[in-house]
Every structure is written in structure tokens, then in C-alpha cells.
Amino acid sequence: MARARQTKWNEFVVCLAAVLSATAFEIVGCEGTIPGCSWTDPPCGDEPATIPLFDSDDSISIYWLEAPLMEYIFGNLLGALGMKHAAIGIHSDKLGRNYTIEYVGEYGFFNTSIPHLMTEPDGSQDLLWCDSGALCTENDIDQWYFNHTQWPSANIWLIGKIGGAAFNKINDLIYSYQAPYYNLWLVMDRKTSEIYLDSYTCQTFALWLLDQLYAEGATFYCGQELDSTDAVVYSGQPQLADYNDPTTHAEIIDFYTFWQLSWNMTLSELLEDIDGIATDPFKFVYAPQQYYYLAPEVPYIGVHTSYHPQPGCNN
């Protein structure tokens, strides 16, 4: 059973302001998998790796990896507020090699969760969502990024082992894995903690992968609990919104116009927009291919952290 905690409202406003102030919503670079969306750097690096099939008698160590988001701008700040990237690391005893398995937003962390406001040739406005995810594997574990000495919120935890033959079955599953989207926002009832619309992030994937490893016979050490953090919109039961209805369409466009920040904004303009995002009610939320009306609850947004026992453990 996962435990949970709520981050204080003022902490989340600091987190939101920091991230949004550093995010330029520009569509530049190479074409990705969604028409109209692109990236400047490939989501899995210039040379994506492939995890090999291991000898059946190999022993594979399993690591939980976590590090602060956007450390290249904010250092440990977002990690200290619970906003962290998570991945799974493995080590082959026979090969003496490390590997990383992770799920990322194909177009970057925030581009997957905030739409681009587009003006069509006829002058009408539309929203473009660059919200696909990408499964990435690497031929190493980044000892700088996941380094606790470098970033206090970062960790490389040895949490279990699995045999080579058993992992090979998971290897097939990993490379056939398909998640249709990457979504930061979770919609939850503040009083009952009922989740109406779930998020799907790097942490969701990492926890899922541990469950698959356990199902194939992995042994976990039952020490450290594993945490996952979501940006939460507090609301009553959401209702479907018809984006094709002209009135609803205009309301949705107006709502998401709040989020269209750019590098060209003055500081006063930026602070004014952030204040509006943090204090105005959330009217809509987008889950893959569908918009929902919300019944917002005060405070409207926050950070929700859940703590998960390792698979097969009861701590």
C-alpha cells in the first residue's frame, strides 16, 4: 500500500514559477512522431542503445535511479520539492556493464503537458499537444546525474536482483512497450483522494517495470521505499467537454492561452501570468485525445507524493 503526502501550497507555487519561467514553448528542430511537433535533441540521445540478451546464468542487479528535473537550470531545486526523474538501472555481473531503462517525454518535460497555441491559415485557433513518450535505453548509468553528492535529491539505490534468463523475457517486453502519451497532471478529489484522471510519467513506467521484473522472479531487498510525485489538479468528478462545440472550443482556447509563456516576456508579464495560473481555477484538463470540464477545489493545484514499497515487500 502506497503512502502519500501533500507538498505545501507555497512550495508548489515556487516550483511552478521556476519551471515555467525557464520553459520556452517554441516548436523548432527535427520532426518527431507527432506531425507538427519537433525536438532540437533526440529524446534518447544521438546513439540509442540496445540492452543485450544475457547469459542464462548471469546475475543482474537492479537499481532505482532518481535525480532532480531540469538540473541544468535549477540544480537541486525541483528535486528538493519532489519533482524528480526516475529510471531503472541494471548491472550484468558477467559482462561488468551497466544499463539504464527510462521513459521520457519525446519533446521535453513540460512540452508534453502544456499545449502549443496555433493559428490556422483561416485565422482560427487550435491547440497542438506534443505529449508522446519515448522509451530509452542506455549503455551505462549516468554517475553524474544520479549522483547524491552532486544533487542531494539524487540517488542510485541497489534494490534487487534477477537472473539473466528471467531478465531476457523482460527485455522482449521492454522493446515491445508502447505508452501512448506522457502526462504530468493528475486529477484528484482533495477530500477523498480519489483519482479521477491519472498521470503517466517516467516514475509510472519505472514502477511498472519493477512489477514486471518481480513477476518474472526478481528478488527485492525491501529496504528503501520508492517515491513518485505528481502535479495535481484538485477537482470533483470531471465531465467530458466537446472540443468541437464552438462555445466550448473558445473556452478551452481561452483557458490554455494563460500557459503560453515565452522568452520574450518581461519579468512583470511573467509574474502576472504565473500568478494567474497558480490562483485562478483550473477549468479544463486534457487526457489523451479528450478534454474534461473540472469542478475545481481550493487550492487548485499542488504536488502529491506517494511512497511505494518495493514489489513483494510490505514495508
DRENFI-390519 format. One record per residue: residue number from 1; residue in one letter; y, x, z of N, C-alpha, C in turn. Coordinates in steps of 0.05 Angstrom, whole numbers, plus 5000, padded with zeros to 4 digits. Layout:
// DRENFI-390519
NUM_A_Y_X_Z_Y_X_Z_Y_X_Z
...
END
This chain:
// DRENFI-390519
1_M_4976_5017_5000_5000_5000_5000_5025_5018_5000
2_A_5043_5014_4981_5067_5030_4979_5088_5021_5000
3_R_5101_5040_5012_5124_5034_5029_5149_5035_5011
4_A_5172_5025_5022_5197_5025_5006_5220_5028_5025
5_R_5242_5038_5013_5268_5039_5027_5290_5033_5007
6_Q_5313_5024_5018_5336_5018_5001_5357_5040_5006
7_T_5368_5051_4984_5390_5070_4987_5416_5055_4993
8_K_5432_5067_5010_5457_5054_5018_5474_5049_4993
9_W_5489_5027_4993_5506_5019_4971_5525_5040_4962
10_N_5539_5053_4982_5559_5073_4974_5546_5097_4961
11_E_5521_5104_4970_5507_5126_4957_5501_5120_4928
12_F_5493_5095_4923_5487_5088_4895_5511_5088_4877
13_V_5534_5079_4887_5559_5080_4871_5566_5108_4864
14_V_5562_5127_4883_5567_5155_4876_5548_5164_4854
15_C_5522_5157_4857_5502_5164_4837_5509_5153_4810
16_L_5516_5127_4809_5522_5113_4784_5547_5126_4771
17_A_5567_5131_4787_5592_5143_4776_5586_5170_4764
18_A_5570_5186_4778_5564_5213_4769_5550_5213_4742
19_V_5529_5196_4740_5513_5195_4716_5529_5184_4692
20_L_5544_5162_4697_5558_5150_4675_5581_5168_4665
21_S_5594_5182_4684_5616_5200_4676_5607_5223_4658
22_A_5581_5229_4659_5571_5252_4644_5556_5243_4619
23_T_5554_5217_4613_5538_5207_4592_5556_5198_4568
24_A_5553_5212_4546_5568_5203_4522_5549_5187_4504
25_F_5556_5163_4499_5539_5145_4483_5545_5148_4454
26_E_5536_5170_4442_5540_5176_4414_5513_5178_4400
27_I_5512_5168_4376_5487_5169_4360_5490_5192_4340
28_V_5480_5215_4346_5482_5238_4329_5455_5252_4328
29_G_5451_5268_4307_5427_5285_4307_5406_5275_4288
30_C_5381_5280_4295_5358_5273_4278_5348_5245_4283
31_E_5337_5233_4263_5326_5206_4265_5302_5206_4284
32_G_5299_5186_4301_5276_5183_4318_5258_5161_4307
33_T_5243_5148_4325_5224_5127_4317_5237_5100_4314
34_I_5261_5096_4325_5275_5070_4322_5297_5074_4301
35_P_5297_5058_4280_5317_5060_4259_5346_5058_4271
36_G_5363_5077_4264_5390_5077_4275_5394_5094_4299
37_C_5372_5101_4313_5374_5118_4336_5366_5147_4329
38_S_5377_5166_4343_5371_5193_4337_5375_5211_4361
39_W_5365_5235_4360_5369_5254_4382_5378_5281_4371
40_T_5392_5296_4387_5401_5323_4379_5379_5344_4385
41_D_5362_5338_4405_5339_5356_4411_5314_5340_4412
42_P_5292_5349_4400_5267_5334_4401_5259_5328_4430
43_P_5250_5304_4436_5244_5297_4464_5222_5314_4477
44_C_5204_5325_4460_5182_5342_4471_5186_5371_4464
45_G_5211_5379_4457_5216_5407_4450_5210_5413_4421
46_D_5216_5437_4413_5212_5444_4385_5183_5448_4378
47_E_5166_5456_4397_5138_5461_4392_5121_5446_4412
48_P_5116_5420_4407_5099_5405_4425_5072_5418_4428
49_A_5061_5417_4452_5035_5430_4458_5013_5409_4458
50_T_4989_5419_4456_4965_5403_4458_4947_5414_4480
51_I_4939_5397_4499_4921_5406_4520_4893_5408_4509
52_P_4880_5431_4512_4853_5435_4500_4832_5419_4515
53_L_4809_5417_4503_4785_5407_4517_4774_5430_4534
54_F_4768_5424_4559_4760_5445_4577_4729_5446_4578
55_D_4719_5469_4587_4690_5472_4591_4682_5452_4612
56_S_4658_5441_4610_4649_5420_4628_4648_5429_4657
57_D_4643_5455_4662_4641_5465_4689_4668_5477_4699
58_D_4689_5473_4684_4716_5482_4693_4725_5465_4717
59_S_4742_5477_4733_4755_5462_4755_4784_5460_4749
60_I_4795_5435_4749_4822_5430_4741_4838_5421_4766
61_S_4858_5437_4773_4875_5429_4796_4896_5410_4786
62_I_4904_5391_4803_4923_5370_4795_4948_5373_4813
63_Y_4972_5373_4800_4997_5377_4815_5016_5353_4809
64_W_5030_5345_4830_5052_5326_4827_5077_5342_4824
65_L_5092_5338_4803_5117_5353_4797_5140_5334_4798
66_E_5162_5343_4812_5186_5327_4812_5210_5345_4814
67_A_5232_5336_4802_5257_5352_4802_5281_5333_4796
68_P_5305_5341_4803_5328_5323_4800_5334_5318_4771
69_L_5343_5293_4766_5352_5286_4739_5378_5300_4733
70_M_5382_5307_4708_5407_5317_4698_5417_5341_4715
71_E_5398_5358_4722_5406_5381_4739_5424_5400_4724
72_Y_5424_5399_4698_5441_5417_4682_5471_5410_4685
73_I_5477_5387_4696_5505_5379_4701_5510_5377_4731
74_F_5492_5364_4746_5497_5357_4774_5481_5374_4794
75_G_5465_5393_4785_5449_5407_4804_5430_5389_4818
76_N_5430_5389_4845_5411_5373_4861_5422_5346_4868
77_L_5447_5339_4860_5460_5314_4870_5443_5289_4866
78_L_5434_5284_4841_5419_5260_4836_5392_5260_4850
79_G_5380_5283_4851_5355_5286_4866_5358_5279_4895
80_A_5380_5287_4907_5385_5281_4935_5388_5251_4940
81_L_5396_5236_4919_5398_5207_4920_5373_5193_4911
82_G_5352_5208_4907_5326_5197_4899_5321_5195_4870
83_M_5340_5202_4853_5337_5200_4824_5324_5225_4813
84_K_5298_5224_4809_5283_5248_4802_5265_5243_4778
85_H_5260_5265_4763_5240_5264_4742_5213_5271_4754
86_A_5192_5258_4745_5165_5263_4755_5146_5269_4732
87_A_5127_5286_4737_5107_5293_4717_5082_5302_4731
88_I_5060_5305_4716_5035_5315_4726_5030_5342_4715
89_G_5023_5361_4732_5016_5388_4724_4986_5392_4728
90_I_4973_5408_4712_4945_5415_4716_4942_5445_4712
91_H_4921_5456_4724_4914_5484_4721_4884_5487_4717
92_S_4877_5502_4696_4849_5507_4689_4841_5533_4703
93_D_4821_5532_4720_4811_5556_4734_4800_5576_4714
94_K_4784_5566_4694_4771_5584_4675_4791_5597_4656
95_L_4810_5581_4647_4829_5592_4628_4853_5606_4641
96_G_4857_5600_4667_4880_5611_4681_4907_5601_4670
97_R_4907_5577_4658_4931_5566_4645_4940_5541_4659
98_N_4967_5537_4658_4980_5513_4668_4988_5495_4645
99_Y_4988_5469_4650_4998_5449_4630_5013_5427_4645
100_T_5032_5415_4630_5048_5393_4641_5044_5369_4623
101_I_5041_5345_4636_5039_5320_4622_5061_5302_4632
102_E_5078_5291_4615_5101_5275_4624_5109_5254_4604
103_Y_5123_5235_4613_5133_5213_4597_5164_5213_4599
104_V_5177_5213_4577_5207_5215_4577_5219_5195_4558
105_G_5245_5189_4562_5259_5173_4543_5263_5189_4518
106_E_5255_5177_4495_5257_5192_4470_5286_5201_4464
107_Y_5305_5185_4472_5333_5190_4465_5349_5198_4489
108_G_5336_5207_4510_5350_5215_4534_5349_5194_4556
109_F_5354_5202_4580_5350_5185_4604_5366_5159_4603
110_F_5393_5161_4599_5409_5137_4600_5411_5122_4574
111_N_5407_5136_4552_5408_5122_4526_5385_5101_4524
112_T_5364_5105_4539_5342_5086_4538_5348_5060_4554
113_S_5368_5061_4571_5373_5038_4589_5400_5025_4584
114_I_5417_5035_4567_5443_5024_4561_5446_5022_4530
115_P_5452_4999_4519_5453_4996_4490_5478_5008_4478
116_H_5477_5013_4452_5500_5021_4436_5512_4996_4424
117_L_5538_4993_4426_5552_4970_4414_5558_4978_4385
118_M_5548_4962_4366_5550_4968_4338_5567_4947_4324
119_T_5583_4955_4305_5599_4937_4288_5586_4936_4261
120_E_5577_4912_4253_5563_4909_4227_5584_4908_4204
121_P_5575_4912_4179_5593_4911_4156_5610_4886_4154
122_D_5599_4863_4164_5615_4839_4162_5634_4835_4186
123_G_5635_4855_4203_5654_4854_4226_5641_4843_4251
124_S_5617_4832_4250_5604_4822_4274_5594_4845_4291
125_Q_5588_4839_4316_5579_4860_4334_5550_4855_4342
126_D_5535_4877_4346_5508_4875_4354_5502_4898_4374
127_L_5479_4896_4387_5470_4917_4406_5446_4931_4395
128_L_5447_4958_4396_5424_4974_4388_5412_4988_4412
129_W_5387_4983_4417_5373_4994_4440_5356_5018_4431
130_C_5361_5041_4442_5346_5065_4436_5328_5070_4461
131_D_5309_5053_4465_5294_5052_4490_5265_5059_4488
132_S_5257_5073_4467_5229_5081_4465_5223_5106_4482
133_G_5198_5108_4490_5190_5131_4507_5173_5150_4490
134_A_5170_5174_4501_5154_5194_4487_5135_5208_4507
135_L_5110_5210_4501_5091_5225_4517_5091_5254_4508
136_C_5096_5272_4527_5098_5300_4521_5078_5317_4537
137_T_5067_5337_4524_5050_5357_4539_5061_5384_4533
138_E_5059_5402_4553_5070_5429_4550_5049_5449_4560
139_N_5050_5473_4548_5031_5494_4555_5041_5511_4578
140_D_5050_5497_4599_5059_5512_4623_5071_5491_4642
141_I_5078_5500_4666_5093_5485_4686_5119_5499_4689
142_D_5141_5486_4686_5168_5498_4688_5173_5506_4717
143_Q_5170_5531_4723_5173_5541_4750_5202_5542_4759
144_W_5221_5540_4740_5249_5539_4747_5258_5511_4754
145_Y_5251_5492_4737_5260_5465_4740_5247_5451_4765
146_F_5221_5456_4769_5207_5442_4791_5207_5460_4816
147_N_5226_5478_4818_5226_5497_4840_5242_5487_4864
148_H_5228_5484_4887_5241_5473_4911_5263_5492_4921
149_T_5260_5517_4917_5281_5536_4926_5306_5533_4909
150_Q_5302_5528_4883_5324_5524_4864_5338_5497_4869
151_W_5322_5476_4872_5332_5449_4876_5317_5437_4900
152_P_5331_5431_4922_5317_5421_4946_5301_5396_4942
153_S_5308_5380_4922_5292_5355_4917_5268_5360_4899
154_A_5265_5384_4889_5243_5390_4870_5218_5399_4886
155_N_5195_5394_4874_5170_5402_4887_5148_5406_4866
156_I_5130_5424_4873_5104_5427_4859_5083_5424_4880
157_W_5070_5401_4881_5051_5396_4902_5023_5395_4891
158_L_5005_5412_4901_4977_5411_4895_4965_5387_4909
159_I_4955_5368_4894_4946_5343_4907_4916_5336_4902
160_G_4903_5350_4883_4875_5343_4879_4861_5361_4858
161_K_4836_5355_4853_4820_5369_4833_4803_5350_4817
162_I_4795_5359_4793_4777_5343_4776_4761_5363_4759
163_G_4736_5356_4752_4720_5373_4735_4729_5373_4707
164_G_4722_5394_4692_4730_5396_4664_4720_5374_4647
165_A_4694_5366_4650_4683_5345_4633_4696_5318_4638
166_A_4703_5313_4664_4716_5288_4670_4744_5287_4659
167_F_4758_5310_4661_4786_5310_4651_4786_5306_4620
168_N_4766_5316_4607_4766_5313_4578_4766_5284_4569
169_K_4753_5267_4585_4754_5238_4580_4783_5228_4582
170_I_4798_5238_4602_4826_5230_4605_4843_5241_4583
171_N_4835_5265_4573_4851_5277_4551_4852_5259_4527
172_D_4829_5247_4521_4829_5227_4498_4847_5204_4504
173_L_4847_5194_4529_4864_5172_4537_4893_5179_4535
174_I_4900_5203_4544_4928_5212_4543_4939_5211_4515
175_Y_4924_5222_4496_4935_5224_4469_4933_5198_4453
176_S_4919_5178_4464_4920_5151_4452_4939_5133_4467
177_Y_4953_5144_4487_4970_5128_4504_4995_5119_4488
178_Q_5001_5093_4492_5025_5082_4479_5039_5064_4499
179_A_5064_5071_4505_5081_5053_4521_5104_5045_4503
180_P_5111_5020_4501_5130_5011_4481_5159_5017_4487
181_Y_5165_5025_4512_5193_5028_4519_5196_5046_4544
182_Y_5220_5054_4549_5227_5067_4574_5250_5051_4586
183_N_5247_5041_4610_5266_5023_4622_5273_5031_4650
184_L_5298_5037_4656_5306_5045_4682_5308_5022_4702
185_W_5316_4998_4693_5324_4977_4711_5300_4960_4720
186_L_5300_4954_4746_5281_4937_4758_5296_4913_4770
187_V_5286_4888_4765_5299_4864_4775_5283_4854_4799
188_M_5296_4851_4822_5282_4845_4847_5298_4825_4863
189_D_5283_4808_4877_5296_4790_4897_5302_4806_4922
190_R_5327_4806_4931_5334_4823_4953_5321_4815_4979
191_K_5317_4789_4984_5307_4779_5009_5276_4781_5010
192_T_5263_4774_4989_5233_4774_4989_5221_4799_4978
193_S_5237_4816_4964_5227_4840_4950_5208_4833_4926
194_E_5208_4808_4918_5192_4801_4895_5203_4813_4870
195_I_5186_4826_4854_5195_4839_4829_5192_4819_4806
196_Y_5214_4813_4793_5213_4794_4770_5209_4809_4744
197_L_5223_4831_4740_5221_4847_4716_5218_4876_4724
198_D_5196_4889_4716_5191_4916_4726_5203_4937_4708
199_S_5208_4960_4719_5217_4983_4704_5193_4998_4692
200_Y_5198_5016_4673_5177_5034_4664_5190_5061_4658
201_T_5184_5081_4675_5196_5107_4674_5176_5129_4675
202_C_5185_5154_4677_5168_5177_4680_5150_5174_4704
203_Q_5161_5163_4726_5146_5160_4751_5124_5139_4748
204_T_5130_5118_4734_5109_5097_4728_5085_5110_4714
205_F_5091_5126_4694_5070_5139_4679_5054_5159_4696
206_A_5068_5175_4712_5055_5195_4728_5036_5182_4748
207_L_5044_5161_4761_5027_5146_4780_5003_5134_4765
208_W_5008_5123_4741_4986_5112_4725_4966_5133_4718
209_L_4975_5157_4711_4957_5178_4703_4939_5187_4727
210_L_4951_5188_4751_4935_5195_4774_4913_5174_4779
211_D_4919_5149_4775_4898_5128_4778_4876_5132_4758
212_Q_4883_5140_4733_4862_5145_4713_4845_5169_4720
213_L_4857_5190_4731_4842_5213_4740_4823_5206_4762
214_Y_4833_5190_4781_4816_5181_4803_4792_5165_4794
215_A_4797_5148_4774_4776_5131_4763_4754_5148_4750
216_E_4761_5172_4741_4741_5190_4728_4730_5210_4748
217_G_4736_5207_4773_4723_5224_4793_4740_5245_4806
218_A_4766_5245_4801_4783_5265_4814_4783_5261_4844
219_T_4784_5283_4859_4787_5282_4888_4815_5289_4896
220_F_4828_5271_4912_4855_5276_4921_4855_5283_4951
221_Y_4875_5300_4959_4874_5311_4985_4887_5294_5007
222_C_4900_5272_4998_4910_5252_5017_4931_5264_5037
223_G_4947_5282_5027_4968_5293_5044_4995_5279_5039
224_Q_5011_5291_5021_5038_5281_5016_5038_5254_5002
225_E_5053_5235_5012_5058_5210_4997_5076_5217_4972
226_L_5073_5201_4952_5087_5205_4927_5108_5183_4924
227_D_5133_5191_4917_5154_5171_4916_5162_5166_4887
228_S_5171_5141_4883_5183_5133_4857_5208_5117_4863
229_T_5229_5121_4847_5255_5109_4852_5264_5094_4827
230_D_5274_5070_4832_5284_5053_4810_5313_5045_4815
231_A_5328_5043_4794_5354_5030_4795_5349_5000_4795
232_V_5358_4986_4816_5351_4958_4820_5375_4940_4814
233_V_5369_4917_4800_5388_4895_4798_5377_4873_4816
234_Y_5393_4865_4836_5385_4844_4855_5391_4816_4843
235_S_5371_4799_4842_5375_4773_4829_5353_4754_4838
236_G_5359_4728_4835_5339_4708_4837_5323_4708_4811
237_Q_5307_4687_4807_5289_4686_4784_5305_4687_4758
238_P_5300_4707_4741_5314_4708_4715_5305_4686_4696
239_Q_5322_4679_4678_5316_4658_4658_5320_4670_4630
240_L_5303_4663_4611_5306_4673_4584_5333_4666_4572
241_A_5345_4684_4558_5370_4679_4544_5366_4682_4514
242_D_5376_4664_4499_5373_4663_4470_5395_4680_4456
243_Y_5388_4705_4449_5408_4723_4437_5418_4712_4410
244_N_5402_4695_4397_5411_4684_4371_5430_4661_4373
245_D_5433_4650_4397_5453_4629_4401_5480_4642_4401
246_P_5499_4632_4385_5526_4645_4382_5540_4648_4409
247_T_5540_4628_4426_5554_4630_4452_5541_4650_4470
248_T_5514_4649_4472_5500_4669_4488_5503_4697_4477
249_H_5502_4699_4451_5506_4725_4438_5532_4738_4446
250_A_5553_4722_4445_5580_4731_4452_5582_4739_4481
251_E_5569_4724_4499_5569_4731_4527_5554_4757_4533
252_I_5532_4761_4519_5516_4786_4522_5532_4810_4512
253_I_5544_4807_4489_5561_4829_4478_5584_4836_4497
254_D_5597_4815_4507_5619_4819_4526_5610_4834_4551
255_F_5586_4827_4562_5576_4839_4586_5571_4869_4581
256_Y_5557_4876_4559_5550_4904_4555_5573_4921_4545
257_T_5595_4908_4537_5618_4923_4530_5628_4939_4554
258_F_5623_4929_4578_5631_4944_4603_5619_4972_4603
259_W_5595_4975_4591_5580_5000_4594_5586_5021_4572
260_Q_5604_5014_4554_5610_5032_4532_5630_5054_4540
261_L_5620_5074_4554_5637_5096_4562_5635_5118_4541
262_S_5655_5135_4540_5655_5157_4521_5671_5181_4532
263_W_5667_5204_4520_5681_5228_4528_5711_5225_4525
264_N_5721_5206_4508_5749_5204_4502_5764_5188_4523
265_M_5751_5177_4543_5764_5160_4563_5780_5178_4582
266_T_5803_5168_4591_5818_5182_4612_5804_5177_4639
267_L_5811_5193_4659_5798_5190_4685_5803_5162_4697
268_S_5828_5152_4694_5834_5126_4705_5818_5104_4691
269_E_5815_5107_4664_5799_5087_4649_5770_5088_4658
270_L_5759_5113_4662_5732_5116_4671_5727_5103_4698
271_L_5745_5109_4717_5742_5098_4744_5744_5068_4744
272_E_5762_5057_4727_5765_5028_4725_5739_5015_4715
273_D_5727_5027_4694_5702_5016_4683_5679_5018_4703
274_I_5677_5041_4717_5656_5045_4737_5659_5025_4759
275_D_5683_5020_4768_5688_5000_4789_5679_4972_4779
276_G_5684_4966_4754_5675_4940_4744_5645_4938_4743
277_I_5631_4960_4734_5602_4959_4733_5590_4956_4761
278_A_5602_4970_4780_5590_4970_4807_5596_4945_4823
279_T_5618_4931_4817_5626_4909_4834_5625_4881_4820
280_D_5623_4880_4794_5621_4855_4780_5592_4846_4779
281_P_5586_4820_4780_5558_4811_4779_5544_4820_4753
282_F_5519_4827_4756_5502_4831_4732_5495_4804_4721
283_K_5503_4799_4696_5498_4773_4684_5473_4772_4668
284_F_5466_4795_4656_5443_4796_4638_5427_4822_4644
285_V_5402_4821_4636_5386_4845_4635_5368_4844_4611
286_Y_5361_4867_4601_5345_4868_4576_5317_4880_4583
287_A_5297_4865_4577_5269_4875_4577_5261_4876_4548
288_P_5241_4892_4541_5235_4897_4513_5235_4872_4496
289_Q_5253_4871_4477_5256_4850_4457_5266_4824_4468
290_Q_5276_4823_4492_5285_4798_4504_5307_4802_4525
291_Y_5327_4784_4524_5348_4784_4544_5342_4762_4565
292_Y_5352_4766_4589_5349_4747_4611_5375_4742_4625
293_Y_5381_4716_4631_5402_4709_4649_5393_4717_4678
294_L_5412_4727_4693_5407_4734_4721_5421_4715_4740
295_A_5410_4713_4764_5423_4699_4786_5430_4720_4807
296_P_5452_4734_4803_5458_4759_4818_5462_4754_4848
297_E_5453_4774_4863_5456_4774_4892_5472_4798_4901
298_V_5488_4795_4921_5505_4817_4931_5489_4834_4951
299_P_5491_4861_4949_5504_4876_4927_5487_4874_4902
300_Y_5500_4877_4879_5487_4870_4854_5467_4892_4845
301_I_5473_4917_4851_5455_4938_4843_5451_4958_4866
302_G_5429_4973_4865_5423_4992_4885_5400_5010_4876
303_V_5390_5026_4894_5368_5044_4889_5345_5036_4908
304_H_5321_5033_4897_5298_5025_4912_5277_5047_4909
305_T_5268_5059_4932_5248_5080_4931_5223_5070_4944
306_S_5200_5073_4930_5174_5066_4941_5158_5091_4946
307_Y_5141_5090_4966_5124_5113_4974_5095_5105_4970
308_H_5081_5121_4955_5054_5113_4947_5033_5133_4958
309_P_5012_5123_4971_4990_5141_4979_4977_5153_4954
310_Q_4966_5176_4956_4951_5187_4934_4926_5169_4929
311_P_4917_5168_4904_4894_5150_4898_4870_5155_4916
312_G_4859_5133_4926_4836_5135_4944_4842_5141_4973
313_C_4868_5143_4979_4877_5150_5006_4890_5126_5019
314_N_4890_5126_5045_4901_5103_5060_4925_5110_5077
315_N_4937_5134_5072_4960_5142_5089_4984_5126_5083
END
